[in-house]
Amino acid sequence: MKVAILTASDKGYRGEREDRSAQVIKEMLVSLGAEVIAYDIVPDEKEQLIAKLLEYTDQKRADLILTTGGTGLAPRDVTPEATLAVIEREIPGIAEAMRAEGLKHTPHAMLSRAVAGSRGRTLIINLPGSPRAVRENLRVIIPVLPHALETIQGRGNECARMRHEEEVEG
């Protein structure tokens, strides 16, 4: 699995804050055998986020792009808007699952505007900006990533057929 990590952070971009969230993403995914093929920090600017997302999907051909930061309510939080401008199909269940998990830890999780979707054969998921929330969210979505990527890339079985087979076997 080829992964690209994109951090949206004005302070991180200016070197005023260490990017601990991207470190958590990298550690968790590399431990599963993923290869990080790209990593960048950009300011909270919609056009710069869009440009990087397009580079990761269309040029670098990442299987998975994980963004961190810019998903809240602050005026400069524009990661979801940039992602929606790039994806071809939204996958709302991923963001819903992350918010549901987050609500177990803090009521502020309901303020997340994170989105997930696909562009071509690439899955793009917005993660929160805090390292703790990144870890919580990844724990929820990691189990479904292999199936999601296989399906997006045309290598997997149809979900209905898999459910039927599980019901017959179970």
Helices and strands as residue ranges (DSSP letters): E 2-8, H 10-13, H 20-30, E 35-42, H 46-54, I 55-59, E 64-68, H 79-86, E 89-90, H 92-103, G 107-111, E 116-119, E 122-127, H 131-141, G 142-144, H 145-152, H 159-169
